[in-house]
Amino acid sequence: MSQNNSTKEKERDQATIVRRGVHSYSRAEQWVKPENPLLLERLEWFKDQKLGLMMHWAPYSQLGVISSWPLSDGDASWSRANIDWDVDAEEFKQQYYALNKTFYPVRFQPELWAELAAENGFKYLNFTTKHHDGFCMWDTHTTDYSITGPDCPFHTHKYADVCKQLFDAFRAKGLGISTYFSKPDWHTPYYWAPGMKSGTEMSRAASYQAEDYPELWEQFVRFTHEQIMELMTRYGRIDMLWLDGGWVRESRGEDIRLGEVVEKAREIQPWLLTADRGVGGPYENVITPEQTVPDVAMDVPWESCITMGAGWSYRYETEHEYKSVRQLIHLLIEVVAKGGNLALNVGPQPDGRLPKTAISRIKSMGEWLKVYGEAIYGTRICEPYSAEHGYFTRKGDTIYAFYLYKDESETVEEEVLLQFTQDFERIDLVGGQENLEYRRTENGIIVRLPDSDRSAPAPIAHVFRIS
């Protein structure tokens, strides 16, 4: 098989993943509009941002496997597919938990990460302060299982408090801060308690019924609240608390009294948005589809979290396992046209650097956004949302139409049809010729492209400004 065909097959596989998605997500009609005017104002701010940088990073990056999930015996059938060394489940868990003793990312450069993001059109950071495995990337006082714990060799480094370094660096560049926080914690004995009836077999939920052990469960609730409040009180302004682990909820018997801690946090940070993923209700201010884009536009705050490469955490992968720049831009356009933000995930390397291919993709996206960003940032949904070859957005009285090309070898026609039937006065090419020739038809507008655009390889998209 040729390399070109192999690449195209991988691109089709990645597109299928995005279309299929990973988990279900809350429906637009389940969204609860906040009553607080400040939260409504902040949701409009969030909807303006469009592009966030998401990062899964912790000791698991050393293994190049999916973060946390191989610890769950109940999820072993899919999560341990890449665990290819000869150990049993219990030995693997011990090896995994011991990764904190070898995590030493001395090439971590938070200012460079922040500069890269800011220079290339990313507007906020969503960082994994703690994944399900319980390892904390901040200087917590609740557990030694953290980046500043005595068993982690990085704890003496000047950048040891990773969350502080990242949040300060990204804020200094004007970017917002979203803190990913896992509600379940598979390291603390308050959640996965040893000696319970499940024995050594663990699934994603607690190893006991909270109603049967109320005192133990209360210890877990206090532990969780204390960790959240550390992040909310010691790490500067936080724009959103992004909560994962939707099975930890009252309706499933795992009530952590989330409202209590969120309202306490809002006494300090009254602007704080929350994303209680997949739970619905007043604390899911933002709906978060994972590895997918909704089929239709949603006029509520939402954000698709999607990987740039093959997985959430660092993989020892090749360049061809990353989505192409064209795919990433098309993905961003579709998400924005349907009313959402794109949280694009990159997994840093275990040594603290970003993968070279990820840096290249980010810079290429930035080059495109410097020219066409006016059609992305600060826009809202616009009927007819999507058409055969593209999408639409709106900013005030200006409409933007995106005409997408699948690859650079696609023929650029002399005229293109924009399926838009509203009244307007002129059409310009964003970043190109203004006052284009056009004629109206019952199916929309037929626009004549400049000769120079037809002689070049097909662009990622032609972007039209209709005013």
C-alpha positions as CSV (number, residue, x, y, z in Angstrom):
1,M,0.0,0.0,0.0
2,S,1.4,3.5,-0.9
3,Q,2.0,6.0,1.9
4,N,-0.5,8.3,0.3
5,N,-3.3,5.7,0.3
6,S,-2.3,4.7,3.9
7,T,-2.6,8.4,5.0
8,K,-6.0,8.7,3.3
9,E,-7.2,5.6,5.1
10,K,-6.1,6.9,8.5
11,E,-7.9,10.2,7.7
12,R,-11.1,8.3,6.9
13,D,-10.7,6.3,10.2
14,Q,-10.3,9.5,12.2
15,A,-13.3,11.1,10.5
16,T,-15.3,8.1,11.4
17,I,-14.3,8.4,15.1
18,V,-15.4,12.0,15.1
19,R,-18.7,11.1,13.5
20,R,-19.4,8.2,15.8
21,G,-18.2,9.8,19.0
22,V,-17.2,8.1,22.2
23,H,-19.9,8.8,24.8
24,S,-23.4,10.2,24.8
25,Y,-23.7,13.8,25.9
26,S,-26.5,16.0,27.2
27,R,-29.1,17.2,24.7
28,A,-29.7,20.9,24.1
29,E,-33.2,20.7,25.6
30,Q,-31.6,19.4,28.8
31,W,-29.6,22.6,29.3
32,V,-30.6,24.7,32.2
33,K,-30.2,28.5,31.7
34,P,-28.5,30.1,34.7
35,E,-30.5,32.9,36.4
36,N,-27.3,34.7,37.5
37,P,-26.7,37.6,35.0
38,L,-22.9,37.3,35.5
39,L,-22.9,33.7,34.5
40,L,-25.0,34.5,31.5
41,E,-22.4,37.2,30.5
42,R,-19.6,34.7,31.0
43,L,-21.3,32.2,28.8
44,E,-21.4,34.7,26.0
45,W,-17.7,35.3,26.6
46,F,-17.2,31.5,26.4
47,K,-19.1,31.3,23.1
48,D,-16.9,34.0,21.6
49,Q,-13.7,32.1,22.2
50,K,-14.2,29.2,19.7
51,L,-10.8,27.4,20.1
52,G,-9.3,26.0,23.3
53,L,-6.1,23.9,23.9
54,M,-6.8,20.8,26.0
55,M,-4.0,18.8,27.6
56,H,-3.9,15.4,29.3
57,W,-0.6,15.2,31.0
58,A,0.6,13.3,34.1
59,P,3.0,10.3,34.9
60,Y,0.9,8.0,32.5
61,S,2.5,9.8,29.6
62,Q,5.6,7.7,30.2
63,L,3.8,4.5,29.2
64,G,2.2,5.9,26.0
65,V,-1.1,4.3,26.9
66,I,-4.6,5.8,27.6
67,S,-4.7,7.7,30.8
68,S,-6.2,6.0,33.9
69,W,-8.6,3.7,32.2
70,P,-6.4,0.5,32.3
71,L,-6.7,0.6,36.1
72,S,-10.4,-0.2,35.8
73,D,-11.0,-4.0,35.6
74,G,-14.5,-3.3,34.4
75,D,-13.0,-1.4,31.4
76,A,-10.2,-3.8,30.7
77,S,-11.6,-5.2,27.4
78,W,-10.8,-1.9,25.6
79,S,-8.5,0.1,27.9
80,R,-5.7,-2.6,28.1
81,A,-5.4,-3.1,24.4
82,N,-1.9,-1.6,24.4
83,I,-0.8,-3.2,27.6
84,D,1.4,-5.7,25.8
85,W,4.0,-6.7,28.4
86,D,3.4,-9.9,30.4
87,V,2.0,-8.9,33.7
88,D,-1.3,-9.7,35.5
89,A,-3.8,-7.0,36.3
90,E,-2.7,-6.4,39.9
91,E,0.9,-6.2,39.0
92,F,0.1,-3.7,36.2
93,K,-1.9,-1.5,38.6
94,Q,1.1,-1.4,41.0
95,Q,3.4,-0.5,38.1
96,Y,1.0,2.2,36.9
97,Y,0.6,3.8,40.4
98,A,4.4,3.8,40.8
99,L,4.9,5.9,37.7
100,N,5.0,9.0,40.0
101,K,8.4,7.8,41.1
102,T,10.0,8.2,37.7
103,F,8.1,11.3,36.4
104,Y,10.7,14.0,35.8
105,P,9.7,16.4,33.0
106,V,12.7,18.6,33.2
107,R,12.1,20.0,29.7
108,F,8.7,21.5,30.7
109,Q,8.5,25.0,29.5
110,P,5.1,26.6,30.4
111,E,5.9,30.0,28.9
112,L,6.6,28.4,25.5
113,W,3.4,26.4,25.6
114,A,1.5,29.6,26.4
115,E,3.2,31.6,23.7
116,L,2.6,28.9,21.1
117,A,-1.1,28.8,22.0
118,A,-1.6,32.6,22.1
119,E,0.3,33.3,18.9
120,N,-1.8,30.7,17.0
121,G,-5.3,31.6,17.8
122,F,-6.1,29.5,20.9
123,K,-8.1,31.4,23.4
124,Y,-8.2,29.3,26.6
125,L,-6.5,26.3,28.2
126,N,-8.3,23.2,29.6
127,F,-5.7,21.3,31.6
128,T,-6.1,18.0,33.5
129,T,-5.4,19.0,37.1
130,K,-6.4,15.4,38.1
131,H,-7.5,12.4,36.0
132,H,-9.3,9.4,37.3
133,D,-6.1,7.8,38.5
134,G,-6.0,10.4,41.3
135,F,-2.5,11.9,40.5
136,C,-2.6,15.7,41.2
137,M,-0.7,18.1,39.0
138,W,-0.8,20.8,41.6
139,D,0.6,21.3,45.1
140,T,-2.2,19.7,47.0
141,H,-2.3,19.2,50.8
142,T,-4.8,16.3,50.5
143,T,-2.5,13.6,49.3
144,D,1.2,12.8,48.6
145,Y,0.2,11.3,45.3
146,S,1.0,14.5,43.4
147,I,3.6,16.3,41.3
148,T,4.9,17.9,44.5
149,G,4.8,14.7,46.6
150,P,8.0,13.4,48.1
151,D,8.0,10.3,45.9
152,C,8.0,12.3,42.7
153,P,11.5,13.4,41.7
154,F,10.2,16.5,40.0
155,H,9.0,17.9,43.4
156,T,12.2,19.9,43.9
157,H,12.1,21.5,40.5
158,K,11.3,25.2,40.2
159,Y,8.3,24.3,38.0
160,A,7.1,21.5,40.2
161,D,3.7,23.1,40.8
162,V,2.6,22.4,37.2
163,C,-0.8,23.9,37.5
164,K,0.5,27.2,38.9
165,Q,3.1,27.5,36.2
166,L,0.7,26.8,33.4
167,F,-2.2,28.9,34.7
168,D,0.1,31.9,35.3
169,A,1.8,31.6,31.9
170,F,-1.4,31.2,29.9
171,R,-3.1,34.0,31.9
172,A,-0.2,36.3,31.2
173,K,-0.9,35.8,27.5
174,G,-4.5,36.7,27.9
175,L,-5.9,33.2,27.7
176,G,-8.8,31.8,29.9
177,I,-8.3,28.9,32.3
178,S,-10.5,25.8,32.4
179,T,-9.6,23.2,35.0
180,Y,-10.3,19.6,34.2
181,F,-11.0,17.7,37.4
182,S,-12.0,14.1,37.8
183,K,-14.8,13.5,40.3
184,P,-13.9,9.8,40.8
185,D,-10.5,9.2,42.3
186,W,-9.1,5.7,41.9
187,H,-6.1,6.2,44.1
188,T,-7.7,7.4,47.4
189,P,-9.0,4.7,49.7
190,Y,-12.0,6.9,50.3
191,Y,-13.3,5.9,46.8
192,W,-11.6,2.6,45.9
193,A,-11.5,1.3,49.4
194,P,-9.5,-1.9,50.0
195,G,-11.1,-5.0,51.5
196,M,-14.6,-4.3,50.3
197,K,-16.9,-6.9,48.8
198,S,-15.6,-6.4,45.3
199,G,-12.2,-7.7,46.4
200,T,-9.4,-6.7,44.0
201,E,-11.8,-6.3,41.0
202,M,-12.5,-2.6,40.4
203,S,-14.7,-0.8,38.0
204,R,-15.1,2.9,37.4
205,A,-17.5,3.4,40.3
206,A,-16.7,3.4,44.0
207,S,-15.8,0.0,45.5
208,Y,-18.7,0.2,48.0
209,Q,-22.2,1.6,48.2
210,A,-22.2,5.0,49.7
211,E,-25.4,4.4,51.6
212,D,-23.9,1.3,53.3
213,Y,-20.8,3.2,54.4
214,P,-21.9,6.8,55.0
215,E,-18.9,7.8,57.1
216,L,-16.4,6.6,54.5
217,W,-18.4,8.3,51.7
218,E,-18.4,11.5,53.7
219,Q,-14.6,11.3,53.9
220,F,-14.5,11.1,50.1
221,V,-16.9,14.1,49.8
222,R,-14.8,16.2,52.1
223,F,-11.6,15.1,50.3
224,T,-13.1,16.1,46.9
225,H,-14.4,19.5,48.2
226,E,-11.0,20.3,49.7
227,Q,-9.2,19.5,46.4
228,I,-11.6,21.6,44.4
229,M,-11.3,24.5,46.8
230,E,-7.5,24.4,46.7
231,L,-7.7,24.9,42.9
232,M,-10.3,27.7,43.3
233,T,-8.5,29.6,46.1
234,R,-4.8,29.2,45.4
235,Y,-4.4,29.4,41.6
236,G,-5.7,32.7,40.6
237,R,-8.7,33.4,38.4
238,I,-10.4,30.2,37.0
239,D,-12.9,30.7,34.2
240,M,-14.4,27.2,34.2
241,L,-14.4,24.1,36.4
242,W,-14.6,21.2,33.9
243,L,-15.8,18.1,35.7
244,D,-15.3,14.6,34.3
245,G,-16.7,11.2,35.6
246,G,-20.4,11.7,35.1
247,W,-21.2,8.5,36.9
248,V,-20.4,10.3,40.2
249,R,-23.8,11.9,40.7
250,E,-26.7,11.8,43.1
251,S,-29.0,9.7,40.8
252,R,-26.4,6.9,40.8
253,G,-25.9,6.9,44.6
254,E,-22.6,8.8,44.5
255,D,-23.7,12.3,45.6
256,I,-20.7,14.5,46.3
257,R,-22.9,17.5,46.9
258,L,-21.4,19.3,43.9
259,G,-23.7,22.3,44.3
260,E,-22.4,23.0,47.7
261,V,-18.8,23.2,46.7
262,V,-19.5,25.1,43.5
263,E,-21.5,27.8,45.3
264,K,-18.7,28.0,47.9
265,A,-16.2,28.5,45.0
266,R,-18.4,31.2,43.5
267,E,-18.3,33.2,46.7
268,I,-14.6,33.7,45.7
269,Q,-14.9,33.5,42.0
270,P,-18.4,34.6,41.1
271,W,-17.8,34.3,37.4
272,L,-17.0,30.6,37.6
273,L,-18.7,28.4,34.9
274,T,-19.0,24.7,35.5
275,A,-19.3,21.8,33.1
276,D,-20.6,18.8,35.0
277,R,-20.3,16.5,32.0
278,G,-23.3,14.4,31.0
279,V,-25.2,15.1,34.2
280,G,-27.4,18.0,33.1
281,G,-29.0,20.4,35.6
282,P,-27.8,23.7,36.8
283,Y,-24.1,22.9,37.0
284,E,-23.7,21.8,33.4
285,N,-23.4,25.3,32.1
286,V,-21.5,23.9,29.0
287,I,-22.4,20.7,27.2
288,T,-19.3,18.7,26.2
289,P,-19.5,16.2,23.4
290,E,-16.4,14.0,23.3
291,Q,-14.6,13.0,20.1
292,T,-17.7,14.0,18.1
293,V,-19.6,16.9,16.6
294,P,-23.4,17.2,17.0
295,D,-25.4,16.4,13.9
296,V,-27.3,19.7,14.1
297,A,-26.6,23.2,15.4
298,M,-27.2,23.8,19.1
299,D,-28.0,27.3,20.3
300,V,-26.7,26.6,23.8
301,P,-23.1,26.8,25.1
302,W,-21.2,23.6,24.1
303,E,-17.7,22.5,23.4
304,S,-16.5,19.4,21.5
305,C,-13.3,18.0,23.0
306,I,-11.4,16.2,20.3
307,T,-7.9,14.8,20.0
308,M,-5.3,16.2,17.5
309,G,-3.6,12.8,17.5
310,A,-4.6,9.2,18.2
311,G,-5.3,9.5,21.9
312,W,-5.8,11.9,24.8
313,S,-2.5,11.3,26.5
314,Y,0.9,11.1,24.8
315,R,1.4,8.2,22.5
316,Y,4.6,7.1,20.7
317,E,2.8,7.7,17.5
318,T,3.9,8.8,14.0
319,E,3.0,12.0,12.2
320,H,0.4,10.2,10.1
321,E,-1.6,9.4,13.3
322,Y,-2.3,13.1,13.7
323,K,-5.2,14.8,11.9
324,S,-4.1,16.9,9.0
325,V,-4.3,20.7,9.1
326,R,-7.1,20.5,6.6
327,Q,-9.0,18.1,8.8
328,L,-8.5,20.2,11.8
329,I,-9.6,23.4,10.2
330,H,-12.7,21.7,8.7
331,L,-13.4,20.4,12.1
332,L,-13.2,23.8,13.7
333,I,-15.4,25.3,11.0
334,E,-18.1,22.7,11.5
335,V,-18.0,23.1,15.3
336,V,-18.2,26.8,15.1
337,A,-21.0,26.8,12.5
338,K,-23.0,24.6,14.7
339,G,-22.6,26.9,17.6
340,G,-19.8,25.3,19.6
341,N,-16.2,25.7,20.7
342,L,-13.5,23.2,19.8
343,A,-11.2,22.0,22.7
344,L,-8.4,20.5,20.7
345,N,-6.4,18.0,22.8
346,V,-2.6,17.6,22.7
347,G,-0.8,15.1,25.0
348,P,2.6,16.5,26.0
349,Q,5.6,14.2,26.1
350,P,6.9,12.7,29.4
351,D,10.0,14.9,29.2
352,G,7.8,18.0,29.2
353,R,8.0,19.0,25.6
354,L,5.1,19.1,23.1
355,P,5.4,16.7,20.2
356,K,7.0,18.3,17.1
357,T,4.0,17.3,14.9
358,A,1.6,18.9,17.3
359,I,3.6,22.1,17.3
360,S,3.6,22.1,13.5
361,R,-0.2,21.6,13.3
362,I,-0.8,24.4,15.9
363,K,1.4,26.8,13.9
364,S,-0.3,25.9,10.6
365,M,-3.8,26.4,12.2
366,G,-2.5,29.8,13.4
367,E,-1.4,30.8,9.9
368,W,-4.9,30.0,8.6
369,L,-6.7,31.8,11.6
370,K,-4.6,35.0,11.1
371,V,-6.2,35.4,7.7
372,Y,-9.7,33.9,8.3
373,G,-10.2,34.3,12.0
374,E,-12.8,37.1,11.6
375,A,-15.2,34.4,10.3
376,I,-14.6,32.2,13.4
377,Y,-14.2,34.3,16.6
378,G,-17.1,36.0,18.1
379,T,-19.6,34.5,15.6
380,R,-22.9,32.9,16.2
381,I,-25.0,30.3,14.4
382,C,-26.6,31.4,11.1
383,E,-29.2,29.6,9.0
384,P,-28.9,27.5,7.0
385,Y,-25.9,26.4,9.2
386,S,-24.5,23.9,6.7
387,A,-24.8,23.2,3.0
388,E,-23.5,20.6,0.5
389,H,-20.0,22.1,0.4
390,G,-19.7,24.1,3.6
391,Y,-21.0,26.1,6.5
392,F,-22.2,29.5,7.6
393,T,-21.6,31.8,10.6
394,R,-22.8,35.3,11.5
395,K,-21.3,38.3,13.2
396,G,-23.8,41.1,13.6
397,D,-25.2,41.9,10.1
398,T,-22.3,40.1,8.3
399,I,-22.6,36.5,7.1
400,Y,-19.6,34.3,6.5
401,A,-19.8,31.3,4.1
402,F,-17.2,28.6,4.1
403,Y,-16.8,26.6,0.9
404,L,-14.7,23.5,1.8
405,Y,-12.3,21.5,-0.3
406,K,-11.6,17.8,0.6
407,D,-8.0,18.0,-0.6
408,E,-5.7,20.2,-2.6
409,S,-6.2,18.2,-5.8
410,E,-9.9,18.9,-5.9
411,T,-10.9,21.0,-8.9
412,V,-11.6,24.7,-8.1
413,E,-14.5,25.6,-10.3
414,E,-14.9,29.0,-12.1
415,E,-18.2,29.5,-10.1
416,V,-19.4,28.1,-6.8
417,L,-22.9,27.9,-5.4
418,L,-23.5,29.3,-1.9
419,Q,-26.9,28.0,-0.7
420,F,-27.8,31.3,0.9
421,T,-31.0,33.1,0.0
422,Q,-31.2,36.2,2.3
423,D,-30.8,39.8,1.1
424,F,-27.3,41.3,0.9
425,E,-25.4,44.0,-0.9
426,R,-21.9,42.6,-1.7
427,I,-19.7,39.5,-1.4
428,D,-15.9,39.6,-0.7
429,L,-13.4,36.9,-0.3
430,V,-11.9,37.1,3.2
431,G,-8.2,37.5,2.6
432,G,-8.7,38.0,-1.1
433,Q,-10.6,39.9,-3.8
434,E,-13.5,42.1,-2.8
435,N,-16.7,42.9,-4.6
436,L,-17.0,39.5,-6.4
437,E,-19.2,39.0,-9.3
438,Y,-22.4,37.0,-8.5
439,R,-25.9,36.2,-9.6
440,R,-28.9,35.0,-7.7
441,T,-30.8,31.8,-8.4
442,E,-33.6,30.1,-6.6
443,N,-31.0,27.7,-5.0
444,G,-28.8,30.5,-3.7
445,I,-25.9,32.7,-4.9
446,I,-23.6,31.7,-7.7
447,V,-20.2,33.5,-7.2
448,R,-17.5,33.8,-9.7
449,L,-14.0,33.2,-8.3
450,P,-11.0,35.2,-9.3
451,D,-8.7,33.7,-11.9
452,S,-5.8,33.6,-9.4
453,D,-7.8,31.4,-7.1
454,R,-8.6,28.8,-9.8
455,S,-5.0,28.4,-10.9
456,A,-3.7,27.5,-7.4
457,P,-4.2,24.2,-5.6
458,A,-7.5,23.9,-3.8
459,P,-7.4,25.8,-0.5
460,I,-8.6,24.4,2.8
461,A,-11.7,26.6,2.2
462,H,-12.8,29.7,0.4
463,V,-14.3,32.0,3.0
464,F,-16.8,34.6,1.7
465,R,-18.0,37.7,3.6
466,I,-21.6,38.5,2.7
467,S,-22.8,42.0,3.8
